[in-house]
Amino acid sequence: MKLGAQIIGAKYYHEDGSLLEAAREMLKLGMEEIKVDLNFANYPELAHLTGKNLEVVKHETFKKVFSMPFKTYLMWATPIDLFGSGEAWEKAEYDYAYELAAYFLKEYDGSGKHFMIGNWEGDWLAQRCRYYHYAECDENDLKSMTRCYEIRQQAIIDARNTIPHKDVMVSYYVEVNLVIGAKDLGLKRLVNYVLPKIKVDAVSYSCYDSQNNNRLTECLNYIESQANFTDYLDGTFYKKVFVGEFDAFMDYGLLKKEISDEEMIKNVENVTIASLSYGSEFILFWEFYNNEPCGKFKLIDENNVKLPLYYFFKEMNQKIDYLGELFEKTFSKKMEKKDLSMLAYLLRTDKKTIGEIFESQSYVRYLKGEK
């Protein structure tokens, strides 16, 4: 459970291409997860190529990234037709998801890696990208999406059950992004219309609608209450709902004006603490290289300059490692994800203070549940 990031749709790169460059830098920051898009068009160095999904994962650039020491790869995999219907559509969608899962199980057998196949912000997809926070989603479109996600999950389960493999995982996740409207107003959304009708391995939350008003942990719990999960990640994930996307702007009005590095760092810290307090498996920042015209979503800029947020990510991941070392030293066992969620607030302090607090007898008794 460290801070991670994604590299999708970058507007620039420096030497080797946006995907390879960003992946290497993520590893330097102690990141263990990376999110990518299985679409050449979202990588300027590869945009001249054609093909999606299965063709993409076999390309040498993606294979280089998949050979890097990341533990988990999350990926957007575009459906053949999200709003399709009929037997031919169902078979095509099933075959595609099965073949993609089978490829990872065979190609990376014994690698210890976890490949998570999912989608971009599903509620925007359900609105056919109209981007209205309080517009109702079409019920027929939601029904088609429900069936599409159901087919994809079953195809991946079938691949896991039929392809011989060991020490490699392939799972499926659905990403939601409009939760407040469902929770507060009962608007039809993925979280309250689609998730209750299907079983999935995990759920991603692109959390801009709640990170802006400090309701992130509340919404993560709400998503968990609405979802039905397979048992595939039992014992692997502490929580099966995770933060798949967040940024450094607590108010989107800030995109139109200047915001200090200190403010952005504080915003990222707040999201990190809230996510870890819940127990989120991943906390994925948008994003490593900027992808928007406003030019503000980045850890390294167009001139290859590492921004203060870059160093903050490195510091936070080092603190998480440090907490693990102290926990193991004190209790003679490795810190589990549930322990990190309990200790999340310590990340606001410096390492010296963390050590002093952690090693105090009163704090050790607290961790043991003693008075």
C-alpha positions in Angstrom: 0.0 0.0 0.0 2.2 2.8 -1.3 1.6 5.8 -3.4 1.5 4.9 -7.1 0.7 6.7 -10.4 -0.4 6.3 -14.0 1.1 7.3 -17.3 -1.7 7.8 -19.9 -2.1 10.4 -22.6 1.1 12.3 -21.9 1.7 15.4 -24.0 5.5 15.0 -24.0 8.5 12.8 -23.4 12.2 13.4 -23.3 14.3 10.5 -24.8 12.9 7.0 -24.6 9.1 7.7 -24.7 6.6 8.6 -22.1 5.8 5.1 -20.9 9.3 3.8 -20.4 10.6 7.0 -18.9 7.7 7.4 -16.4 7.9 3.7 -15.4 11.6 4.0 -14.6 11.0 7.1 -12.5 8.1 5.5 -10.7 10.4 2.7 -9.5 12.9 5.3 -8.2 10.0 6.7 -6.1 9.4 3.3 -4.5 6.2 2.7 -6.4 5.0 -0.8 -6.7 2.0 -0.3 -9.0 1.6 1.3 -12.4 -1.6 2.0 -14.4 -1.5 2.1 -18.2 -3.9 2.2 -21.1 -3.9 -0.6 -23.7 -4.2 1.9 -26.5 -1.3 3.1 -28.6 -3.0 6.4 -29.2 -2.4 7.4 -25.5 1.4 7.3 -25.9 2.9 9.9 -28.2 5.9 7.7 -29.1 3.5 4.9 -30.1 0.6 6.9 -31.5 1.5 6.0 -35.1 0.7 2.4 -34.5 -2.7 0.7 -34.7 -4.3 -1.8 -32.5 -5.7 -2.0 -29.0 -5.6 -4.3 -26.0 -4.1 -7.6 -27.0 -1.9 -6.1 -29.7 -0.7 -3.5 -27.3 0.4 -5.8 -24.5 2.6 -7.8 -27.0 4.4 -4.7 -28.2 8.1 -4.5 -27.2 7.6 -1.2 -25.2 4.9 -2.7 -23.0 6.8 -5.9 -22.6 9.7 -3.9 -21.3 7.5 -2.3 -18.7 5.9 -5.6 -17.8 9.4 -7.0 -17.2 10.2 -4.2 -14.6 9.9 -5.0 -10.9 6.4 -3.6 -10.4 4.2 -5.9 -8.4 0.9 -4.8 -10.0 -0.2 -3.6 -13.4 -3.5 -1.9 -13.7 -4.8 -1.3 -17.2 -7.7 0.3 -19.1 -8.9 -2.3 -21.6 -11.4 -0.8 -24.1 -14.5 -3.0 -24.7 -15.4 -4.0 -28.2 -18.7 -2.2 -27.7 -19.7 -1.2 -24.2 -23.4 -0.7 -25.2 -23.7 -3.8 -27.4 -26.3 -6.6 -27.3 -27.0 -10.0 -28.8 -25.2 -13.3 -28.8 -22.5 -12.2 -31.3 -21.6 -9.2 -29.2 -21.5 -11.3 -26.0 -19.2 -13.9 -27.6 -16.8 -11.3 -29.0 -16.6 -9.5 -25.6 -16.1 -12.8 -23.8 -13.4 -14.1 -26.2 -11.5 -10.8 -26.0 -11.4 -10.7 -22.2 -10.5 -14.5 -22.0 -7.7 -14.1 -24.5 -6.2 -11.1 -22.7 -6.3 -12.9 -19.4 -4.9 -16.1 -20.9 -2.0 -14.2 -22.4 -0.9 -12.8 -19.0 -1.3 -16.1 -17.3 0.8 -17.9 -19.9 3.4 -15.2 -20.7 4.1 -14.2 -17.0 3.6 -17.6 -15.4 5.9 -17.8 -12.3 6.6 -14.0 -12.4 4.9 -13.1 -9.1 3.1 -10.3 -10.9 -0.6 -9.2 -10.7 -2.3 -7.9 -13.8 -5.6 -6.1 -13.2 -7.9 -5.5 -16.2 -10.4 -2.8 -15.9 -11.9 0.4 -17.3 -11.7 4.2 -17.2 -14.2 6.2 -15.2 -17.3 4.1 -15.7 -19.9 6.8 -14.9 -18.6 9.1 -17.6 -18.8 6.1 -20.0 -22.4 5.5 -18.8 -23.2 9.2 -19.7 -21.5 8.7 -23.1 -18.9 11.3 -21.8 -21.3 14.2 -21.3 -19.6 15.0 -18.0 -22.6 16.1 -16.0 -22.2 15.4 -12.3 -25.9 15.4 -11.6 -27.4 14.0 -14.9 -29.1 10.6 -14.8 -27.5 7.8 -16.7 -29.7 6.1 -19.3 -31.1 2.9 -17.8 -30.7 0.9 -21.0 -27.0 1.9 -21.2 -26.5 0.9 -17.6 -28.1 -2.5 -18.3 -25.7 -3.0 -21.3 -22.7 -2.0 -19.1 -23.9 -4.4 -16.4 -23.9 -7.3 -18.9 -20.6 -6.2 -20.4 -18.8 -6.2 -17.0 -20.5 -9.5 -16.1 -19.2 -11.1 -19.3 -15.7 -9.8 -18.8 -15.5 -11.0 -15.2 -16.7 -14.5 -16.1 -14.2 -14.7 -19.0 -11.4 -13.8 -16.7 -12.6 -16.4 -14.1 -12.8 -19.0 -16.8 -9.3 -18.2 -18.0 -8.0 -18.6 -14.4 -9.7 -21.9 -14.1 -8.6 -23.4 -17.5 -5.1 -22.0 -18.0 -2.4 -23.8 -16.0 -0.4 -21.3 -14.1 1.4 -20.5 -10.8 2.6 -17.4 -9.0 0.9 -15.0 -11.4 -2.5 -13.3 -10.9 -5.0 -11.8 -13.3 -8.1 -10.0 -11.9 -10.9 -7.8 -13.1 -12.0 -4.4 -11.7 -14.8 -2.0 -12.4 -14.0 1.7 -11.9 -16.7 4.1 -10.7 -16.3 7.9 -10.4 -19.7 9.5 -9.5 -20.5 8.4 -6.0 -21.8 11.5 -4.2 -24.8 11.8 -6.5 -25.8 8.2 -5.9 -25.2 8.4 -2.1 -26.8 11.7 -1.4 -29.5 11.9 -4.1 -30.1 8.4 -5.3 -29.1 9.1 -8.9 -28.6 6.1 -11.1 -24.9 5.4 -11.1 -22.6 2.4 -11.4 -22.1 2.3 -7.7 -25.9 1.8 -6.9 -27.2 0.3 -10.2 -24.4 -1.8 -11.7 -22.3 -3.0 -8.8 -25.2 -4.6 -6.7 -26.1 -6.7 -9.8 -22.7 -8.3 -10.5 -19.7 -9.9 -8.8 -16.3 -8.4 -9.4 -12.8 -9.1 -8.1 -12.3 -5.4 -7.1 -13.6 -1.9 -7.5 -11.6 1.2 -8.4 -12.7 4.7 -7.4 -11.6 7.7 -9.4 -12.4 9.9 -6.4 -12.5 13.5 -7.6 -16.1 14.0 -6.5 -15.3 13.2 -2.8 -11.6 14.2 -2.4 -12.8 17.8 -3.0 -15.0 17.9 0.0 -13.2 15.5 2.4 -15.7 12.7 2.1 -13.3 10.2 0.6 -13.3 7.6 3.4 -17.1 7.8 3.6 -17.5 7.2 -0.1 -15.0 4.3 -0.1 -17.1 2.6 2.6 -20.3 3.3 0.6 -18.8 1.7 -2.5 -17.8 -1.4 -0.4 -21.4 -1.6 0.9 -22.8 -1.7 -2.6 -20.4 -4.1 -4.2 -20.4 -7.9 -4.4 -17.0 -9.5 -4.6 -15.6 -12.8 -5.8 -13.2 -14.6 -3.4 -10.2 -14.3 -5.7 -8.5 -11.6 -3.8 -9.3 -12.9 -0.3 -6.1 -13.0 1.7 -4.4 -10.8 -0.9 -6.2 -7.5 -0.6 -7.2 -6.1 2.8 -9.9 -4.0 1.1 -11.2 -4.7 -2.4 -12.1 -1.1 -3.1 -9.2 1.2 -3.9 -8.4 4.7 -5.0 -7.7 4.3 -8.7 -7.3 8.1 -9.4 -6.8 11.3 -7.5 -5.0 14.6 -8.1 -3.4 17.5 -6.1 -6.3 19.9 -6.6 -9.0 19.7 -3.9 -11.0 22.3 -5.8 -11.2 22.2 -9.6 -11.4 26.0 -9.6 -7.8 25.9 -8.7 -6.9 24.6 -12.1 -7.7 28.1 -13.5 -5.4 29.9 -11.1 -2.1 29.4 -9.3 -1.8 26.9 -6.5 1.4 26.7 -4.4 3.5 23.5 -4.2 2.8 23.5 -0.5 -1.0 23.4 -1.1 -0.7 20.6 -3.6 1.5 18.6 -1.2 -1.0 19.1 1.6 -3.8 18.0 -0.7 -2.0 14.8 -1.7 -1.2 14.1 2.0 -4.8 14.4 2.9 -5.9 12.0 0.3 -3.1 9.6 1.2 -4.1 9.6 4.9 -7.8 9.2 4.2 -7.1 6.3 1.7 -4.8 4.4 4.0 -7.1 5.0 7.0 -9.8 3.2 5.0 -7.3 0.5 3.9 -7.1 1.2 0.2 -4.9 -1.3 -1.6 -3.7 1.3 -4.1 -3.6 5.1 -4.2 -2.9 6.1 -7.8 -2.0 9.7 -8.7 -3.1 11.4 -11.9 -0.5 11.6 -13.2 3.2 11.3 -13.9 3.6 13.4 -17.1 0.9 16.0 -17.9 -1.9 15.0 -20.2 -4.2 18.1 -20.0 -4.1 21.5 -21.8 -3.9 23.2 -18.4 -0.4 21.6 -17.9 -0.8 21.0 -14.2 -1.1 17.2 -13.8 2.5 16.1 -13.5 5.4 15.0 -11.2 8.0 15.8 -13.9 7.5 18.6 -16.3 8.1 19.3 -20.0 11.7 20.3 -19.3 12.4 17.1 -17.4 12.4 19.0 -14.1 11.3 17.0 -11.0 8.7 19.0 -9.2 8.3 19.2 -5.4 5.4 16.7 -5.5 7.9 14.2 -7.0 10.1 14.4 -3.9 7.0 14.3 -1.6 5.9 11.0 -3.2 9.4 9.6 -2.6 9.3 10.7 1.0 5.9 9.2 1.7 6.8 5.8 0.3 10.1 5.9 2.3 8.0 6.6 5.5 5.7 3.6 4.7 8.8 1.4 4.3 10.2 2.8 7.6 7.0 2.1 9.4 7.2 -1.5 8.2 10.7 -1.8 9.5 9.8 -0.4 12.9 6.7 -2.6 13.2 8.7 -5.7 12.4 11.4 -4.7 14.9 8.9 -4.1 17.6 6.5 -7.1 17.1 8.8 -9.6 15.3 6.3 -9.9 12.5 5.7 -8.1 9.2 3.3 -5.2 9.1 0.1 -6.1 7.4 -2.2 -3.8 5.4 -4.6 -3.5 8.2 -1.8 -2.3 10.5 -0.8 0.4 8.0 -4.4 1.7 7.8 -4.2 2.1 11.6 -0.9 3.8 11.5 -1.6 6.1 8.6 -1.8 9.4 10.5 1.9 8.9 11.5 2.9 9.7 8.0 2.2 13.4 8.8 5.3 13.4 11.0 9.0 13.2 10.3 10.9 10.0 10.6 12.6 10.9 13.8 9.3 11.7 15.5 7.7 8.5 14.0 10.5 6.5 15.6 10.1 8.2 19.0 6.3 7.7 19.0 6.4 4.1 17.7 9.0 3.0 20.3 7.2 4.5 23.3 5.7 1.9 25.6 2.3 3.6 25.6 2.0 3.5 21.9 3.1 -0.2 21.7 0.4 -1.0 24.3 -2.1 0.9 22.1 -1.2 -1.1 19.0 -1.6 -4.3 21.0 -5.1 -3.2 22.1 -4.1 -2.8 25.7 -5.0 0.2 27.9 
